Amino acid sequence: MSEKKKKRKKLKPLHVFAYLVMTVQVVFFLALTAPNLFGYRSYAVAADTMKPAIVTGDVIYVRNSDPSLLEENDIICFYPDDSLIPMTRRVVRNDLMNRSLEIKGDNEDSSVRIPYSYYSGKVYYHLPLLGYLGKFLSTTYGKVIYMLLMDAMILLIWLF
């Protein structure tokens, strides 16, 4: 008796492409949202004040911490003068007596002093250029294109 060889179903190039695009989308989505589950907040950097360490378009991940524990060279996020826009700078000196931080951008000439009340959190890590994608996906056009791309990938897998 001859045994029938089982044919293994080959993935078609369109399937491979669709799976690859969907995997990349999931990875970007997780990079932008998963840290929130662990107490981190993410922000897209909009200025080059911390260049070359952190540049425009990077995403920074910030977590609350006690400002009195900050050390020289720690990178922090803060809201100056009741602003709604967070800023990022490096700690030059932590003045425990006056409860203030002397901070300076890596791309700036002079330092400034801020009270602890402006402090939002310490920057623990950053991802280069991911902020551009996050910013785009937060627009109406970005959301529409994202949904169309996901629908197209699902359709490609289903049809072929």
N, CA, C and O atoms as a GROMACS GRO file, in nm:
protein
  640
    1MET      N    1   0.084  -0.119   0.000
    1MET     CA    2   0.000   0.000   0.000
    1MET      C    3   0.087   0.124   0.000
    1MET      O    4   0.188   0.132   0.070
    2SER      N    5   0.047   0.213  -0.077
    2SER     CA    6   0.122   0.339  -0.079
    2SER      C    7   0.054   0.442   0.011
    2SER      O    8  -0.068   0.455   0.017
    3GLU      N    9   0.138   0.511   0.077
    3GLU     CA   10   0.084   0.615   0.165
    3GLU      C   11   0.079   0.746   0.089
    3GLU      O   12   0.168   0.781   0.012
    4LYS      N   13  -0.027   0.815   0.113
    4LYS     CA   14  -0.038   0.946   0.051
    4LYS      C   15   0.046   1.044   0.129
    4LYS      O   16   0.043   1.051   0.252
    5LYS      N   17   0.121   1.117   0.054
    5LYS     CA   18   0.200   1.221   0.119
    5LYS      C   19   0.110   1.339   0.149
    5LYS      O   20   0.034   1.387   0.064
    6LYS      N   21   0.120   1.383   0.270
    6LYS     CA   22   0.040   1.501   0.307
    6LYS      C   23   0.110   1.624   0.252
    6LYS      O   24   0.229   1.647   0.273
    7LYS      N   25   0.032   1.700   0.184
    7LYS     CA   26   0.087   1.823   0.131
    7LYS      C   27   0.077   1.931   0.238
    7LYS      O   28  -0.029   1.955   0.296
    8ARG      N   29   0.186   1.992   0.260
    8ARG     CA   30   0.188   2.102   0.356
    8ARG      C   31   0.147   2.230   0.284
    8ARG      O   32   0.200   2.263   0.178
    9LYS      N   33   0.054   2.297   0.343
    9LYS     CA   34   0.004   2.419   0.280
    9LYS      C   35   0.111   2.527   0.287
    9LYS      O   36   0.159   2.563   0.394
   10LYS      N   37   0.146   2.578   0.171
   10LYS     CA   38   0.247   2.683   0.163
   10LYS      C   39   0.182   2.819   0.183
   10LYS      O   40   0.072   2.845   0.134
   11LEU      N   41   0.252   2.904   0.254
   11LEU     CA   42   0.203   3.041   0.268
   11LEU      C   43   0.229   3.117   0.138
   11LEU      O   44   0.338   3.111   0.082
   12LYS      N   45   0.130   3.186   0.094
   12LYS     CA   46   0.144   3.266  -0.027
   12LYS      C   47   0.215   3.396   0.009
   12LYS      O   48   0.207   3.442   0.123
   13PRO      N   49   0.285   3.455  -0.088
   13PRO     CA   50   0.357   3.580  -0.061
   13PRO      C   51   0.267   3.692  -0.004
   13PRO      O   52   0.312   3.770   0.080
   14LEU      N   53   0.143   3.698  -0.049
   14LEU     CA   54   0.053   3.801   0.004
   14LEU      C   55   0.020   3.775   0.151
   14LEU      O   56   0.008   3.869   0.229
   15HIS      N   57   0.007   3.647   0.187
   15HIS     CA   58  -0.016   3.614   0.328
   15HIS      C   59   0.102   3.656   0.413
   15HIS      O   60   0.086   3.714   0.520
   16VAL      N   61   0.222   3.624   0.364
   16VAL     CA   62   0.343   3.659   0.437
   16VAL      C   63   0.349   3.811   0.456
   16VAL      O   64   0.378   3.859   0.565
   17PHE      N   65   0.324   3.885   0.349
   17PHE     CA   66   0.325   4.031   0.356
   17PHE      C   67   0.221   4.082   0.455
   17PHE      O   68   0.250   4.170   0.536
   18ALA      N   69   0.101   4.027   0.448
   18ALA     CA   70  -0.007   4.072   0.538
   18ALA      C   71   0.028   4.042   0.683
   18ALA      O   72   0.007   4.127   0.770
   19TYR      N   73   0.079   3.924   0.711
   19TYR     CA   74   0.118   3.889   0.848
   19TYR      C   75   0.231   3.979   0.898
   19TYR      O   76   0.233   4.020   1.014
   20LEU      N   77   0.325   4.008   0.810
   20LEU     CA   78   0.437   4.094   0.847
   20LEU      C   79   0.389   4.236   0.882
   20LEU      O   80   0.431   4.292   0.984
   21VAL      N   81   0.303   4.293   0.799
   21VAL     CA   82   0.250   4.427   0.825
   21VAL      C   83   0.170   4.429   0.955
   21VAL      O   84   0.184   4.522   1.035
   22MET      N   85   0.088   4.328   0.977
   22MET     CA   86   0.009   4.324   1.100
   22MET      C   87   0.099   4.307   1.223
   22MET      O   88   0.071   4.365   1.328
   23THR      N   89   0.205   4.229   1.211
   23THR     CA   90   0.298   4.212   1.323
   23THR      C   91   0.367   4.344   1.356
   23THR      O   92   0.381   4.378   1.474
   24VAL      N   93   0.411   4.416   1.255
   24VAL     CA   94   0.474   4.546   1.277
   24VAL      C   95   0.376   4.642   1.346
   24VAL      O   96   0.414   4.715   1.437
   25GLN      N   97   0.251   4.641   1.302
   25GLN     CA   98   0.150   4.727   1.364
   25GLN      C   99   0.129   4.691   1.511
   25GLN      O  100   0.117   4.780   1.595
   26VAL      N  101   0.124   4.566   1.541
   26VAL     CA  102   0.104   4.523   1.680
   26VAL      C  103   0.224   4.563   1.765
   26VAL      O  104   0.207   4.609   1.878
   27VAL      N  105   0.345   4.548   1.713
   27VAL     CA  106   0.465   4.586   1.788
   27VAL      C  107   0.464   4.736   1.817
   27VAL      O  108   0.493   4.777   1.929
   28PHE      N  109   0.432   4.819   1.717
   28PHE     CA  110   0.426   4.964   1.740
   28PHE      C  111   0.317   4.998   1.840
   28PHE      O  112   0.338   5.083   1.927
   29PHE      N  113   0.202   4.934   1.829
   29PHE     CA  114   0.092   4.959   1.922
   29PHE      C  115   0.134   4.925   2.066
   29PHE      O  116   0.108   5.002   2.158
   30LEU      N  117   0.198   4.810   2.083
   30LEU     CA  118   0.243   4.770   2.216
   30LEU      C  119   0.350   4.863   2.271
   30LEU      O  120   0.350   4.894   2.390
   31ALA      N  121   0.440   4.908   2.185
   31ALA     CA  122   0.546   4.999   2.230
   31ALA      C  123   0.487   5.132   2.278
   31ALA      O  124   0.541   5.194   2.369
   32LEU      N  125   0.376   5.174   2.218
   32LEU     CA  126   0.315   5.301   2.257
   32LEU      C  127   0.220   5.288   2.375
   32LEU      O  128   0.199   5.386   2.447
   33THR      N  129   0.162   5.171   2.397
   33THR     CA  130   0.058   5.159   2.500
   33THR      C  131   0.092   5.069   2.618
   33THR      O  132   0.049   5.098   2.730
   34ALA      N  133   0.166   4.963   2.598
   34ALA     CA  134   0.192   4.867   2.706
   34ALA      C  135   0.259   4.929   2.829
   34ALA      O  136   0.224   4.892   2.941
   35PRO      N  137   0.355   5.021   2.813
   35PRO     CA  138   0.417   5.080   2.932
   35PRO      C  139   0.317   5.148   3.026
   35PRO      O  140   0.342   5.158   3.146
   36ASN      N  141   0.204   5.194   2.974
   36ASN     CA  142   0.102   5.256   3.059
   36ASN      C  143   0.050   5.158   3.164
   36ASN      O  144   0.010   5.199   3.272
   37LEU      N  145   0.050   5.030   3.132
   37LEU     CA  146   0.003   4.928   3.227
   37LEU      C  147   0.096   4.916   3.348
   37LEU      O  148   0.055   4.866   3.453
   38PHE      N  149   0.218   4.962   3.334
   38PHE     CA  150   0.317   4.952   3.440
   38PHE      C  151   0.349   5.086   3.506
   38PHE      O  152   0.451   5.101   3.572
   39GLY      N  153   0.260   5.183   3.486
   39GLY     CA  154   0.276   5.312   3.553
   39GLY      C  155   0.357   5.416   3.479
   39GLY      O  156   0.387   5.522   3.534
   40TYR      N  157   0.394   5.388   3.356
   40TYR     CA  158   0.470   5.485   3.276
   40TYR      C  159   0.374   5.568   3.191
   40TYR      O  160   0.269   5.519   3.148
   41ARG      N  161   0.410   5.692   3.169
   41ARG     CA  162   0.337   5.776   3.075
   41ARG      C  163   0.432   5.802   2.956
   41ARG      O  164   0.552   5.820   2.974
   42SER      N  165   0.376   5.803   2.837
   42SER     CA  166   0.461   5.827   2.721
   42SER      C  167   0.428   5.963   2.660
   42SER      O  168   0.312   6.005   2.656
   43TYR      N  169   0.532   6.029   2.613
   43TYR     CA  170   0.518   6.159   2.549
   43TYR      C  171   0.605   6.162   2.424
   43TYR      O  172   0.715   6.106   2.422
   44ALA      N  173   0.556   6.227   2.321
   44ALA     CA  174   0.636   6.251   2.201
   44ALA      C  175   0.714   6.380   2.223
   44ALA      O  176   0.657   6.482   2.260
   45VAL      N  177   0.844   6.375   2.200
   45VAL     CA  178   0.930   6.492   2.219
   45VAL      C  179   0.911   6.586   2.101
   45VAL      O  180   0.916   6.545   1.985
   46ALA      N  181   0.888   6.715   2.132
   46ALA     CA  182   0.857   6.813   2.029
   46ALA      C  183   0.968   6.916   2.007
   46ALA      O  184   0.956   7.002   1.919
   47ALA      N  185   1.075   6.909   2.086
   47ALA     CA  186   1.183   7.008   2.071
   47ALA      C  187   1.318   6.939   2.092
   47ALA      O  188   1.326   6.831   2.151
   48ASP      N  189   1.422   7.003   2.044
   48ASP     CA  190   1.557   6.946   2.052
   48ASP      C  191   1.638   6.997   2.171
   48ASP      O  192   1.760   7.005   2.162
   49THR      N  193   1.574   7.033   2.281
   49THR     CA  194   1.648   7.086   2.395
   49THR      C  195   1.739   6.982   2.460
   49THR      O  196   1.834   7.018   2.530
   50MET      N  197   1.711   6.854   2.439
   50MET     CA  198   1.792   6.748   2.498
   50MET      C  199   1.881   6.678   2.396
   50MET      O  200   1.938   6.573   2.423
   51LYS      N  201   1.893   6.738   2.279
   51LYS     CA  202   1.976   6.681   2.173
   51LYS      C  203   2.121   6.680   2.219
   51LYS      O  204   2.164   6.782   2.274
   52PRO      N  205   2.197   6.580   2.202
   52PRO     CA  206   2.179   6.462   2.119
   52PRO      C  207   2.118   6.341   2.191
   52PRO      O  208   2.086   6.242   2.126
   53ALA      N  209   2.100   6.348   2.324
   53ALA     CA  210   2.049   6.232   2.398
   53ALA      C  211   1.907   6.196   2.356
   53ALA      O  212   1.877   6.080   2.331
   54ILE      N  213   1.820   6.296   2.349
   54ILE     CA  214   1.680   6.277   2.310
   54ILE      C  215   1.648   6.385   2.207
   54ILE      O  216   1.675   6.503   2.229
   55VAL      N  217   1.591   6.344   2.094
   55VAL     CA  218   1.565   6.439   1.986
   55VAL      C  219   1.416   6.444   1.952
   55VAL      O  220   1.338   6.360   1.995
   56THR      N  221   1.380   6.544   1.873
   56THR     CA  222   1.243   6.560   1.827
   56THR      C  223   1.197   6.431   1.759
   56THR      O  224   1.268   6.375   1.675
   57GLY      N  225   1.077   6.385   1.796
   57GLY     CA  226   1.022   6.264   1.738
   57GLY      C  227   1.041   6.140   1.824
   57GLY      O  228   0.976   6.038   1.802
   58ASP      N  229   1.130   6.148   1.923
   58ASP     CA  230   1.148   6.035   2.014
   58ASP      C  231   1.026   6.026   2.106
   58ASP      O  232   0.957   6.125   2.129
   59VAL      N  233   1.001   5.907   2.159
   59VAL     CA  234   0.900   5.889   2.262
   59VAL      C  235   0.974   5.865   2.393
   59VAL      O  236   1.061   5.779   2.401
   60ILE      N  237   0.938   5.943   2.496
   60ILE     CA  238   0.997   5.922   2.628
   60ILE      C  239   0.895   5.854   2.718
   60ILE      O  240   0.775   5.876   2.705
   61TYR      N  241   0.945   5.772   2.809
   61TYR     CA  242   0.860   5.702   2.904
   61TYR      C  243   0.895   5.753   3.044
   61TYR      O  244   1.008   5.737   3.092
   62VAL      N  245   0.795   5.813   3.108
   62VAL     CA  246   0.813   5.883   3.234
   62VAL      C  247   0.734   5.811   3.343
   62VAL      O  248   0.624   5.763   3.321
   63ARG      N  249   0.795   5.806   3.461
   63ARG     CA  250   0.727   5.744   3.576
   63ARG      C  251   0.743   5.834   3.697
   63ARG      O  252   0.849   5.895   3.717
   64ASN      N  253   0.638   5.843   3.777
   64ASN     CA  254   0.644   5.923   3.898
   64ASN      C  255   0.751   5.870   3.992
   64ASN      O  256   0.773   5.749   4.002
   65SER      N  257   0.818   5.962   4.059
   65SER     CA  258   0.915   5.925   4.162
   65SER      C  259   0.929   6.044   4.256
   65SER      O  260   0.882   6.154   4.227
   66ASP      N  261   0.992   6.021   4.367
   66ASP     CA  262   1.013   6.126   4.466
   66ASP      C  263   1.122   6.220   4.415
   66ASP      O  264   1.234   6.175   4.392
   67PRO      N  265   1.093   6.349   4.398
   67PRO     CA  266   1.194   6.441   4.345
   67PRO      C  267   1.316   6.456   4.436
   67PRO      O  268   1.424   6.490   4.388
   68SER      N  269   1.300   6.430   4.565
   68SER     CA  270   1.415   6.443   4.655
   68SER      C  271   1.519   6.333   4.632
   68SER      O  272   1.632   6.343   4.679
   69LEU      N  273   1.481   6.228   4.559
   69LEU     CA  274   1.574   6.118   4.530
   69LEU      C  275   1.648   6.135   4.397
   69LEU      O  276   1.734   6.054   4.363
   70LEU      N  277   1.615   6.241   4.324
   70LEU     CA  278   1.680   6.264   4.195
   70LEU      C  279   1.827   6.300   4.214
   70LEU      O  280   1.865   6.365   4.312
   71GLU      N  281   1.907   6.256   4.120
   71GLU     CA  282   2.050   6.282   4.124
   71GLU      C  283   2.094   6.359   4.001
   71GLU      O  284   2.019   6.372   3.904
   72GLU      N  285   2.215   6.411   4.007
   72GLU     CA  286   2.272   6.483   3.893
   72GLU      C  287   2.271   6.392   3.770
   72GLU      O  288   2.303   6.273   3.780
   73ASN      N  289   2.236   6.447   3.656
   73ASN     CA  290   2.230   6.380   3.526
   73ASN      C  291   2.103   6.298   3.503
   73ASN      O  292   2.086   6.243   3.394
   74ASP      N  293   2.013   6.288   3.602
   74ASP     CA  294   1.884   6.225   3.576
   74ASP      C  295   1.806   6.313   3.478
   74ASP      O  296   1.814   6.436   3.485
   75ILE      N  297   1.731   6.252   3.389
   75ILE     CA  298   1.648   6.328   3.295
   75ILE      C  299   1.506   6.326   3.348
   75ILE      O  300   1.453   6.221   3.385
   76ILE      N  301   1.444   6.443   3.353
   76ILE     CA  302   1.311   6.455   3.411
   76ILE      C  303   1.212   6.518   3.314
   76ILE      O  304   1.250   6.578   3.213
   77CYS      N  305   1.087   6.502   3.347
   77CYS     CA  306   0.977   6.567   3.275
   77CYS      C  307   0.909   6.659   3.376
   77CYS      O  308   0.891   6.621   3.492
   78PHE      N  309   0.871   6.779   3.333
   78PHE     CA  310   0.805   6.873   3.422
   78PHE      C  311   0.710   6.963   3.345
   78PHE      O  312   0.719   6.975   3.223
   79TYR      N  313   0.619   7.025   3.418
   79TYR     CA  314   0.523   7.119   3.361
   79TYR      C  315   0.552   7.258   3.418
   79TYR      O  316   0.522   7.283   3.535
   80PRO      N  317   0.610   7.348   3.339
   80PRO     CA  318   0.644   7.481   3.392
   80PRO      C  319   0.522   7.573   3.402
   80PRO      O  320   0.438   7.575   3.312
   81ASP      N  321   0.514   7.647   3.509
   81ASP     CA  322   0.413   7.753   3.526
   81ASP      C  323   0.272   7.710   3.487
   81ASP      O  324   0.207   7.781   3.411
   82ASP      N  325   0.224   7.600   3.535
   82ASP     CA  326   0.089   7.550   3.507
   82ASP      C  327   0.063   7.528   3.359
   82ASP      O  328  -0.051   7.537   3.313
   83SER      N  329   0.168   7.499   3.284
   83SER     CA  330   0.155   7.470   3.141
   83SER      C  331   0.096   7.332   3.121
   83SER      O  332   0.108   7.245   3.207
   84LEU      N  333   0.031   7.312   3.008
   84LEU     CA  334  -0.023   7.181   2.973
   84LEU      C  335   0.075   7.100   2.889
   84LEU      O  336   0.050   6.984   2.856
   85ILE      N  337   0.186   7.163   2.854
   85ILE     CA  338   0.285   7.098   2.767
   85ILE      C  339   0.406   7.055   2.852
   85ILE      O  340   0.473   7.140   2.910
   86PRO      N  341   0.433   6.925   2.859
   86PRO     CA  342   0.547   6.879   2.938
   86PRO      C  343   0.680   6.913   2.871
   86PRO      O  344   0.688   6.920   2.748
   87MET      N  345   0.781   6.934   2.951
   87MET     CA  346   0.916   6.963   2.901
   87MET      C  347   1.012   6.862   2.961
   87MET      O  348   0.985   6.803   3.066
   88THR      N  349   1.123   6.843   2.895
   88THR     CA  350   1.224   6.746   2.938
   88THR      C  351   1.358   6.816   2.955
   88THR      O  352   1.402   6.889   2.866
   89ARG      N  353   1.423   6.793   3.068
   89ARG     CA  354   1.554   6.851   3.095
   89ARG      C  355   1.635   6.755   3.182
   89ARG      O  356   1.582   6.657   3.235
   90ARG      N  357   1.764   6.786   3.195
   90ARG     CA  358   1.855   6.706   3.278
   90ARG      C  359   1.878   6.778   3.411
   90ARG      O  360   1.891   6.900   3.414
   91VAL      N  361   1.882   6.703   3.520
   91VAL     CA  362   1.907   6.760   3.652
   91VAL      C  363   2.055   6.796   3.665
   91VAL      O  364   2.143   6.712   3.643
   92VAL      N  365   2.081   6.922   3.701
   92VAL     CA  366   2.217   6.968   3.726
   92VAL      C  367   2.246   6.957   3.876
   92VAL      O  368   2.354   6.917   3.918
   93ARG      N  369   2.143   6.994   3.956
   93ARG     CA  370   2.159   6.991   4.101
   93ARG      C  371   2.023   6.978   4.167
   93ARG      O  372   1.926   7.039   4.122
   94ASN      N  373   2.016   6.901   4.272
   94ASN     CA  374   1.894   6.885   4.349
   94ASN      C  375   1.913   6.958   4.482
   94ASN      O  376   1.991   6.916   4.567
   95ASP      N  377   1.840   7.069   4.499
   95ASP     CA  378   1.850   7.150   4.620
   95ASP      C  379   1.743   7.104   4.719
   95ASP      O  380   1.628   7.150   4.714
   96LEU      N  381   1.781   7.014   4.809
   96LEU     CA  382   1.687   6.958   4.906
   96LEU      C  383   1.636   7.062   5.005
   96LEU      O  384   1.520   7.055   5.048
   97MET      N  385   1.720   7.157   5.040
   97MET     CA  386   1.680   7.260   5.138
   97MET      C  387   1.567   7.347   5.084
   97MET      O  388   1.471   7.376   5.155
   98ASN      N  389   1.578   7.389   4.959
   98ASN     CA  390   1.478   7.477   4.898
   98ASN      C  391   1.372   7.401   4.819
   98ASN      O  392   1.284   7.461   4.758
   99ARG      N  393   1.381   7.268   4.820
   99ARG     CA  394   1.288   7.183   4.746
   99ARG      C  395   1.276   7.229   4.601
   99ARG      O  396   1.166   7.257   4.552
  100SER      N  397   1.390   7.235   4.534
  100SER     CA  398   1.391   7.278   4.395
  100SER      C  399   1.499   7.201   4.318
  100SER      O  400   1.589   7.140   4.376
  101LEU      N  401   1.486   7.206   4.188
  101LEU     CA  402   1.581   7.139   4.099
  101LEU      C  403   1.643   7.241   4.006
  101LEU      O  404   1.574   7.327   3.950
  102GLU      N  405   1.774   7.232   3.990
  102GLU     CA  406   1.840   7.311   3.887
  102GLU      C  407   1.850   7.219   3.766
  102GLU      O  408   1.908   7.110   3.774
  103ILE      N  409   1.794   7.263   3.655
  103ILE     CA  410   1.786   7.178   3.536
  103ILE      C  411   1.842   7.250   3.414
  103ILE      O  412   1.851   7.373   3.411
  104LYS      N  413   1.880   7.172   3.315
  104LYS     CA  414   1.936   7.230   3.192
  104LYS      C  415   1.917   7.131   3.079
  104LYS      O  416   1.934   7.010   3.096
  105GLY      N  417   1.882   7.183   2.963
  105GLY     CA  418   1.876   7.099   2.844
  105GLY      C  419   2.016   7.075   2.792
  105GLY      O  420   2.101   7.164   2.802
  106ASP      N  421   2.042   6.959   2.736
  106ASP     CA  422   2.175   6.928   2.682
  106ASP      C  423   2.214   7.023   2.569
  106ASP      O  424   2.332   7.042   2.541
  107ASN      N  425   2.114   7.081   2.505
  107ASN     CA  426   2.136   7.169   2.391
  107ASN      C  427   2.118   7.316   2.430
  107ASN      O  428   2.098   7.402   2.344
  108GLU      N  429   2.125   7.346   2.559
  108GLU     CA  430   2.106   7.483   2.608
  108GLU      C  431   2.232   7.530   2.680
  108GLU      O  432   2.311   7.449   2.730
  109ASP      N  433   2.248   7.662   2.686
  109ASP     CA  434   2.368   7.719   2.748
  109ASP      C  435   2.354   7.741   2.898
  109ASP      O  436   2.452   7.729   2.972
  110SER      N  437   2.234   7.773   2.944
  110SER     CA  438   2.218   7.806   3.085
  110SER      C  439   2.115   7.716   3.152
  110SER      O  440   2.029   7.656   3.087
  111SER      N  441   2.126   7.708   3.284
  111SER     CA  442   2.033   7.626   3.361
  111SER      C  443   1.927   7.715   3.426
  111SER      O  444   1.944   7.836   3.438
  112VAL      N  445   1.818   7.653   3.468
  112VAL     CA  446   1.709   7.723   3.537
  112VAL      C  447   1.673   7.642   3.661
  112VAL      O  448   1.706   7.523   3.672
  113ARG      N  449   1.607   7.707   3.753
  113ARG     CA  450   1.564   7.642   3.877
  113ARG      C  451   1.412   7.628   3.875
  113ARG      O  452   1.340   7.723   3.845
  114ILE      N  453   1.364   7.507   3.908
  114ILE     CA  454   1.219   7.485   3.917
  114ILE      C  455   1.186   7.427   4.054
  114ILE      O  456   1.267   7.353   4.111
  115PRO      N  457   1.068   7.458   4.109
  115PRO     CA  458   1.028   7.397   4.236
  115PRO      C  459   0.985   7.252   4.213
  115PRO      O  460   0.950   7.212   4.102
  116TYR      N  461   0.988   7.175   4.319
  116TYR     CA  462   0.945   7.035   4.311
  116TYR      C  463   0.802   7.023   4.258
  116TYR      O  464   0.767   6.923   4.196
  117SER      N  465   0.720   7.123   4.281
  117SER     CA  466   0.579   7.116   4.240
  117SER      C  467   0.563   7.108   4.087
  117SER      O  468   0.460   7.064   4.039
  118TYR      N  469   0.664   7.152   4.012
  118TYR     CA  470   0.659   7.144   3.865
  118TYR      C  471   0.695   7.004   3.815
  118TYR      O  472   0.659   6.967   3.703
  119TYR      N  473   0.763   6.929   3.897
  119TYR     CA  474   0.816   6.798   3.859
  119TYR      C  475   0.703   6.700   3.832
  119TYR      O  476   0.608   6.690   3.909
  120SER      N  477   0.714   6.627   3.720
  120SER     CA  478   0.612   6.530   3.681
  120SER      C  479   0.662   6.386   3.695
  120SER      O  480   0.586   6.298   3.733
  121GLY      N  481   0.789   6.363   3.663
  121GLY     CA  482   0.842   6.228   3.672
  121GLY      C  483   0.979   6.217   3.609
  121GLY      O  484   1.028   6.309   3.544
  122LYS      N  485   1.040   6.103   3.631
  122LYS     CA  486   1.174   6.076   3.578
  122LYS      C  487   1.162   5.999   3.447
  122LYS      O  488   1.080   5.908   3.435
  123VAL      N  489   1.244   6.037   3.350
  123VAL     CA  490   1.247   5.966   3.221
  123VAL      C  491   1.332   5.840   3.240
  123VAL      O  492   1.450   5.848   3.273
  124TYR      N  493   1.270   5.725   3.217
  124TYR     CA  494   1.340   5.599   3.236
  124TYR      C  495   1.397   5.543   3.107
  124TYR      O  496   1.502   5.478   3.108
  125TYR      N  497   1.331   5.567   2.996
  125TYR     CA  498   1.385   5.525   2.867
  125TYR      C  499   1.313   5.599   2.755
  125TYR      O  500   1.211   5.664   2.777
  126HIS      N  501   1.368   5.588   2.637
  126HIS     CA  502   1.305   5.652   2.521
  126HIS      C  503   1.326   5.565   2.397
  126HIS      O  504   1.421   5.487   2.389
  127LEU      N  505   1.235   5.582   2.301
  127LEU     CA  506   1.244   5.510   2.174
  127LEU      C  507   1.257   5.612   2.062
  127LEU      O  508   1.172   5.700   2.047
  128PRO      N  509   1.362   5.601   1.983
  128PRO     CA  510   1.386   5.699   1.877
  128PRO      C  511   1.276   5.700   1.770
  128PRO      O  512   1.232   5.595   1.724
  129LEU      N  513   1.234   5.819   1.734
  129LEU     CA  514   1.145   5.848   1.621
  129LEU      C  515   1.004   5.790   1.630
  129LEU      O  516   0.923   5.816   1.541
  130LEU      N  517   0.972   5.715   1.732
  130LEU     CA  518   0.840   5.655   1.744
  130LEU      C  519   0.732   5.760   1.768
  130LEU      O  520   0.614   5.735   1.744
  131GLY      N  521   0.773   5.876   1.815
  131GLY     CA  522   0.678   5.985   1.841
  131GLY      C  523   0.610   6.034   1.714
  131GLY      O  524   0.493   6.073   1.717
  132TYR      N  525   0.683   6.033   1.603
  132TYR     CA  526   0.622   6.075   1.476
  132TYR      C  527   0.504   5.984   1.440
  132TYR      O  528   0.399   6.030   1.397
  133LEU      N  529   0.524   5.854   1.459
  133LEU     CA  530   0.416   5.759   1.429
  133LEU      C  531   0.299   5.780   1.524
  133LEU      O  532   0.184   5.782   1.482
  134GLY      N  533   0.330   5.794   1.652
  134GLY     CA  534   0.224   5.816   1.751
  134GLY      C  535   0.146   5.944   1.725
  134GLY      O  536   0.024   5.947   1.738
  135LYS      N  537   0.218   6.048   1.688
  135LYS     CA  538   0.153   6.176   1.658
  135LYS      C  539   0.063   6.163   1.535
  135LYS      O  540  -0.049   6.214   1.533
  136PHE      N  541   0.112   6.093   1.432
  136PHE     CA  542   0.033   6.074   1.311
  136PHE      C  543  -0.091   5.990   1.339
  136PHE      O  544  -0.200   6.022   1.290
  137LEU      N  545  -0.076   5.883   1.418
  137LEU     CA  546  -0.190   5.796   1.447
  137LEU      C  547  -0.295   5.863   1.536
  137LEU      O  548  -0.407   5.813   1.547
  138SER      N  549  -0.259   5.972   1.600
  138SER     CA  550  -0.357   6.042   1.683
  138SER      C  551  -0.441   6.141   1.601
  138SER      O  552  -0.536   6.199   1.653
  139THR      N  553  -0.406   6.160   1.474
  139THR     CA  554  -0.486   6.246   1.386
  139THR      C  555  -0.598   6.166   1.322
  139THR      O  556  -0.594   6.042   1.321
  140THR      N  557  -0.697   6.235   1.270
  140THR     CA  558  -0.808   6.168   1.202
  140THR      C  559  -0.757   6.089   1.081
  140THR      O  560  -0.796   5.974   1.061
  141TYR      N  561  -0.669   6.151   1.001
  141TYR     CA  562  -0.615   6.083   0.884
  141TYR      C  563  -0.536   5.958   0.925
  141TYR      O  564  -0.547   5.854   0.860
  142GLY      N  565  -0.459   5.969   1.031
  142GLY     CA  566  -0.381   5.856   1.079
  142GLY      C  567  -0.469   5.740   1.120
  142GLY      O  568  -0.439   5.624   1.088
  143LYS      N  569  -0.577   5.769   1.192
  143LYS     CA  570  -0.669   5.664   1.236
  143LYS      C  571  -0.738   5.598   1.118
  143LYS      O  572  -0.754   5.476   1.115
  144VAL      N  573  -0.779   5.678   1.019
  144VAL     CA  574  -0.845   5.624   0.901
  144VAL      C  575  -0.748   5.535   0.823
  144VAL      O  576  -0.784   5.424   0.783
  145ILE      N  577  -0.626   5.582   0.800
  145ILE     CA  578  -0.528   5.503   0.726
  145ILE      C  579  -0.494   5.374   0.801
  145ILE      O  580  -0.480   5.269   0.739
  146TYR      N  581  -0.481   5.383   0.932
  146TYR     CA  582  -0.452   5.264   1.013
  146TYR      C  583  -0.564   5.161   0.998
  146TYR      O  584  -0.538   5.043   0.977
  147MET      N  585  -0.688   5.206   1.010
  147MET     CA  586  -0.802   5.115   0.998
  147MET      C  587  -0.810   5.054   0.858
  147MET      O  588  -0.837   4.935   0.844
  148LEU      N  589  -0.788   5.135   0.756
  148LEU     CA  590  -0.790   5.084   0.619
  148LEU      C  591  -0.679   4.980   0.596
  148LEU      O  592  -0.700   4.878   0.531
  149LEU      N  593  -0.561   5.007   0.652
  149LEU     CA  594  -0.450   4.914   0.638
  149LEU      C  595  -0.481   4.781   0.708
  149LEU      O  596  -0.454   4.674   0.653
  150MET      N  597  -0.536   4.788   0.827
  150MET     CA  598  -0.574   4.666   0.899
  150MET      C  599  -0.681   4.589   0.822
  150MET      O  600  -0.673   4.467   0.808
  151ASP      N  601  -0.782   4.660   0.772
  151ASP     CA  602  -0.888   4.595   0.694
  151ASP      C  603  -0.832   4.530   0.568
  151ASP      O  604  -0.871   4.419   0.533
  152ALA      N  605  -0.740   4.599   0.502
  152ALA     CA  606  -0.680   4.544   0.380
  152ALA      C  607  -0.601   4.416   0.411
  152ALA      O  608  -0.607   4.320   0.334
  153MET      N  609  -0.529   4.416   0.522
  153MET     CA  610  -0.451   4.297   0.558
  153MET      C  611  -0.543   4.179   0.589
  153MET      O  612  -0.516   4.067   0.547
  154ILE      N  613  -0.650   4.203   0.662
  154ILE     CA  614  -0.746   4.097   0.694
  154ILE      C  615  -0.812   4.045   0.567
  154ILE      O  616  -0.831   3.925   0.551
  155LEU      N  617  -0.847   4.136   0.478
  155LEU     CA  618  -0.908   4.098   0.351
  155LEU      C  619  -0.812   4.015   0.266
  155LEU      O  620  -0.852   3.916   0.205
  156LEU      N  621  -0.684   4.055   0.262
  156LEU     CA  622  -0.585   3.979   0.187
  156LEU      C  623  -0.573   3.835   0.240
  156LEU      O  624  -0.566   3.740   0.162
  157ILE      N  625  -0.571   3.821   0.370
  157ILE     CA  626  -0.561   3.688   0.429
  157ILE      C  627  -0.687   3.605   0.399
  157ILE      O  628  -0.678   3.487   0.367
  158TRP      N  629  -0.802   3.667   0.408
  158TRP     CA  630  -0.927   3.597   0.388
  158TRP      C  631  -0.948   3.557   0.242
  158TRP      O  632  -0.992   3.445   0.214
  159LEU      N  633  -0.916   3.648   0.148
  159LEU     CA  634  -0.940   3.621   0.007
  159LEU      C  635  -0.838   3.526  -0.055
  159LEU      O  636  -0.872   3.444  -0.141
  160PHE      N  637  -0.716   3.535  -0.012
  160PHE     CA  638  -0.612   3.456  -0.077
  160PHE      C  639  -0.566   3.352   0.017
  160PHE      O  640  -0.478   3.273  -0.017
   0.00000   0.00000   0.00000
